[in-house]
């Protein structure tokens, strides 16, 4: 179940939300350092992490699910967000280069349909970047932030899900070793938490991110193809086709 867009917007305006925005955005930028000439689509509630691409990418757009609601973005410019059904994105086939999915995968009740839509709109060389709560983290256990709602994932679970829906996991990143606290002192030490956590405690990060490519084709293994029975087509009234005997006829 999706969080309400008002709750999401209010969280990212808090001091904790601003730190989350900065820490997660930094990892996204490391994975996508150059997006010149590309079209980027944000799904779920990805707008807090899209601003670095404005003015760099050819186009940046976002779609927010109807179950969540929509908020205007960017606040200081022309709106780049649309409200849509997650299973019917208002975009042509193979029309975007990058898809950033945040606060979407863990909340959806139509996982298969959502992933098929992402596969459909992503072009052949495109990339999908999924950001989800890490099921091993404190963030997934605290309902005071959006990362404590919905279904959290481990990196292996996320990789498996992507493969099941015709995506190939390429790279894994993590962020948010800072506890989900509003303490000003702890928030001021967030860069230290990130540095120490990334070096020694990767499995307990607050978020898991996996970048995946689109799988264009898949070969089935171990599946036998059953031979079709021949179809007999009469060549004339009362005359059997060449080499075909009538029922009960003795061989000549």
C-alpha positions as CSV (number, residue, x, y, z in Angstrom):
1,X,0.0,0.0,0.0
2,X,1.4,3.4,-1.0
3,X,2.0,6.2,1.5
4,X,0.1,9.4,1.0
5,X,1.9,12.0,-1.1
6,X,1.4,14.6,1.6
7,X,3.1,12.4,4.2
8,X,6.0,11.8,1.8
9,X,6.4,15.5,0.9
10,X,6.3,16.5,4.6
11,X,9.0,13.9,5.5
12,X,11.4,15.1,2.9
13,X,11.0,18.7,4.2
14,X,12.1,17.7,7.7
15,X,15.8,17.8,8.9
16,X,15.9,14.0,8.7
17,X,14.3,14.0,5.3
18,X,16.9,16.5,4.0
19,X,19.7,14.2,5.2
20,X,18.1,11.2,3.5
21,X,17.7,13.1,0.3
22,X,21.4,14.1,0.4
23,X,22.8,10.6,1.2
24,X,20.7,8.7,-1.2
25,X,21.1,11.2,-4.0
26,X,24.9,10.9,-3.6
27,X,24.8,7.2,-4.3
28,X,22.4,7.6,-7.2
29,X,24.8,10.2,-8.7
30,X,27.7,7.8,-8.3
31,X,25.8,5.2,-10.4
32,X,24.6,7.8,-12.9
33,X,27.4,10.4,-13.2
34,X,26.5,11.5,-16.7
35,X,23.0,11.7,-18.2
36,X,23.6,14.2,-21.0
37,X,21.2,13.6,-23.9
38,X,19.0,11.1,-22.0
39,X,15.4,11.0,-20.9
40,X,14.9,10.1,-17.3
41,X,11.7,8.9,-15.7
42,X,11.0,8.9,-12.0
43,X,8.4,6.5,-10.6
44,X,6.8,6.2,-7.2
45,X,8.0,9.2,-5.2
46,X,11.4,9.8,-6.9
47,X,11.3,13.6,-7.2
48,X,13.5,14.3,-4.2
49,X,16.3,12.7,-6.1
50,X,15.8,14.0,-9.6
51,X,16.9,17.6,-9.3
52,X,20.6,16.9,-10.1
53,X,19.6,15.8,-13.5
54,X,17.6,18.9,-14.4
55,X,19.6,21.0,-16.9
56,X,21.8,18.0,-17.7
57,X,19.5,15.3,-19.1
58,X,17.6,16.0,-22.2
59,X,14.3,15.6,-20.3
60,X,13.3,14.7,-16.8
61,X,9.8,13.6,-16.0
62,X,8.0,11.8,-13.2
63,X,4.9,9.7,-12.8
64,X,3.2,9.2,-9.4
65,X,0.7,6.4,-8.9
66,X,-3.0,7.3,-8.4
67,X,-3.1,5.3,-5.1
68,X,-0.4,7.7,-3.7
69,X,-1.5,11.0,-5.2
70,X,0.6,13.7,-6.9
71,X,2.5,16.7,-5.8
72,X,3.8,19.6,-8.0
73,X,7.5,19.4,-8.9
74,X,9.8,21.2,-9.3
75,X,8.4,23.8,-6.9
76,X,10.2,26.6,-8.7
77,X,9.3,25.8,-12.3
78,X,7.0,24.3,-14.8
79,X,5.4,21.0,-13.6
80,X,7.1,17.8,-14.8
81,X,4.9,15.3,-12.9
82,X,1.9,13.3,-14.1
83,X,-0.6,11.3,-12.1
84,X,-1.1,7.9,-13.7
85,X,-2.0,4.3,-13.0
86,X,1.2,2.3,-12.3
87,X,0.0,-0.4,-14.7
88,X,-0.6,2.1,-17.6
89,X,2.2,4.6,-17.9
90,X,1.3,7.4,-20.4
91,X,4.4,6.9,-22.4
92,X,5.2,5.1,-25.7
93,X,7.2,1.9,-26.0
94,X,11.0,2.2,-25.6
95,X,10.7,6.0,-25.0
96,X,13.0,6.5,-21.9
97,X,16.7,5.9,-21.2
98,X,16.7,5.7,-17.4
99,X,14.0,4.8,-14.8
100,X,14.4,5.7,-11.2
101,X,12.0,3.8,-8.9
102,X,11.8,5.0,-5.3
103,X,9.0,4.4,-2.8
104,X,7.2,2.2,-5.4
105,X,8.4,-1.4,-5.4
106,X,7.8,-2.0,-1.7
107,X,4.4,-0.4,-1.9
108,X,2.8,-1.8,-5.0
109,X,0.2,-4.6,-5.0
110,X,0.6,-5.2,-8.7
111,X,4.3,-6.0,-8.9
112,X,4.2,-8.0,-12.2
113,X,2.2,-5.3,-14.1
114,X,4.4,-2.5,-12.8
115,X,7.6,-4.3,-13.9
116,X,6.1,-5.1,-17.3
117,X,5.3,-1.4,-17.8
118,X,8.8,-0.4,-16.8
119,X,10.2,-2.9,-19.3
120,X,7.9,-1.6,-22.0
121,X,8.9,2.1,-21.7
122,X,12.6,1.5,-21.2
123,X,14.6,1.4,-24.4
124,X,17.0,-1.4,-25.3
125,X,20.1,0.1,-23.8
126,X,18.3,1.7,-20.9
127,X,18.8,1.3,-17.2
128,X,16.5,0.8,-14.2
129,X,17.6,1.9,-10.8
130,X,15.5,0.6,-7.9
131,X,15.8,2.0,-4.4
132,X,14.1,0.0,-1.6
133,X,14.2,-0.4,2.2
134,X,16.8,-2.9,3.3
135,X,15.0,-5.7,5.3
136,X,18.0,-6.0,7.7
137,X,18.0,-2.3,8.7
138,X,16.6,-0.3,11.5
139,X,14.9,1.9,8.9
140,X,12.6,-1.0,7.8
141,X,11.5,-1.4,11.4
142,X,10.6,2.2,12.1
143,X,7.3,3.5,10.8
144,X,8.3,7.1,11.4
145,X,9.8,7.3,7.9
146,X,8.5,6.1,4.5
147,X,11.1,3.3,4.5
148,X,9.3,1.6,7.4
149,X,6.2,0.9,5.2
150,X,5.5,-1.8,2.7
151,X,7.7,-4.8,1.9
152,X,11.5,-4.4,2.5
153,X,14.0,-6.4,0.4
154,X,17.5,-7.8,0.8
155,X,19.9,-7.4,-2.1
156,X,19.5,-11.1,-3.1
157,X,15.7,-10.8,-3.0
158,X,15.8,-7.7,-5.2
159,X,18.2,-9.3,-7.7
160,X,15.9,-12.4,-7.9
161,X,12.8,-10.3,-8.4
162,X,14.5,-8.3,-11.2
163,X,15.6,-11.5,-13.0
164,X,12.1,-12.9,-12.8
165,X,10.8,-9.9,-14.6
166,X,13.3,-9.8,-17.5
167,X,15.9,-7.5,-16.0
168,X,19.6,-8.2,-15.5
169,X,21.1,-6.8,-12.2
170,X,24.3,-5.0,-12.9
171,X,25.4,-3.0,-9.9
172,X,24.5,-2.8,-6.2
173,X,24.8,0.3,-3.9
174,X,23.6,1.1,-0.4
175,X,22.9,4.2,1.7
176,X,21.6,5.3,5.1
177,X,23.7,3.9,7.9
178,X,22.5,6.7,10.1
179,X,19.8,5.6,12.5
180,X,16.3,7.0,11.7
181,X,16.5,9.6,14.4
182,X,15.7,13.3,14.6
183,X,18.6,14.1,16.9
184,X,20.4,17.2,15.5
185,X,23.7,15.9,16.8
186,X,23.4,12.6,15.0
187,X,22.1,14.2,11.9
188,X,25.2,16.5,11.8
189,X,27.4,13.4,11.9
190,X,25.6,11.7,8.9
191,X,28.7,11.7,6.6
192,X,30.7,9.9,9.2
193,X,28.0,7.2,9.6
194,X,28.0,6.8,5.8
195,X,31.7,6.4,5.5
196,X,32.1,3.9,8.4
197,X,29.0,2.0,7.3
198,X,30.0,1.7,3.7
199,X,33.3,0.2,4.8
200,X,32.3,-2.1,7.6
201,X,28.6,-2.6,7.8
202,X,27.2,-2.8,4.3
203,X,24.5,-5.4,5.2
204,X,22.6,-3.1,7.6
205,X,22.3,0.0,5.4
206,X,18.9,1.6,5.4
207,X,18.4,1.3,1.6
208,X,19.5,-1.2,-1.1
209,X,19.8,0.1,-4.7
210,X,20.2,-2.2,-7.7
211,X,20.8,-0.9,-11.2
212,X,19.6,-3.3,-13.9
213,X,19.5,-3.5,-17.6
214,X,16.7,-4.6,-19.8
215,X,16.8,-8.3,-20.9
216,X,15.7,-8.3,-24.6
217,X,15.4,-12.1,-25.0
218,X,15.6,-15.2,-22.9
219,X,16.4,-18.8,-24.0
220,X,14.3,-21.4,-22.3
221,X,16.2,-24.3,-20.9
222,X,15.2,-27.9,-20.7
223,X,11.8,-27.2,-22.3
224,X,11.0,-29.8,-25.1
225,X,9.1,-28.6,-28.1
226,X,6.3,-31.1,-28.9
227,X,6.1,-31.9,-32.6
228,X,2.9,-30.9,-34.3
229,X,0.6,-33.5,-35.9
230,X,0.5,-33.2,-39.7
231,X,-2.6,-31.5,-41.1
232,X,-4.0,-33.2,-44.2
233,X,-5.5,-31.0,-46.8
234,X,-7.6,-32.6,-49.6
235,X,-6.5,-31.9,-53.1
236,X,-9.7,-32.8,-54.8
237,X,-13.2,-34.2,-54.3
238,X,-12.9,-37.9,-53.5
239,X,-9.1,-37.9,-54.1
240,X,-6.7,-38.3,-51.1
241,X,-3.5,-36.2,-50.9
242,X,-0.3,-37.8,-52.3
243,X,1.1,-40.4,-49.9
244,X,-2.0,-40.4,-47.6
245,X,-4.2,-43.4,-47.2
246,X,-7.9,-43.3,-46.5
247,X,-8.9,-44.8,-43.2
248,X,-9.1,-48.6,-43.5
249,X,-7.3,-48.7,-46.9
250,X,-4.6,-51.4,-47.3
251,X,-1.2,-50.4,-48.4
252,X,-0.5,-50.9,-52.0
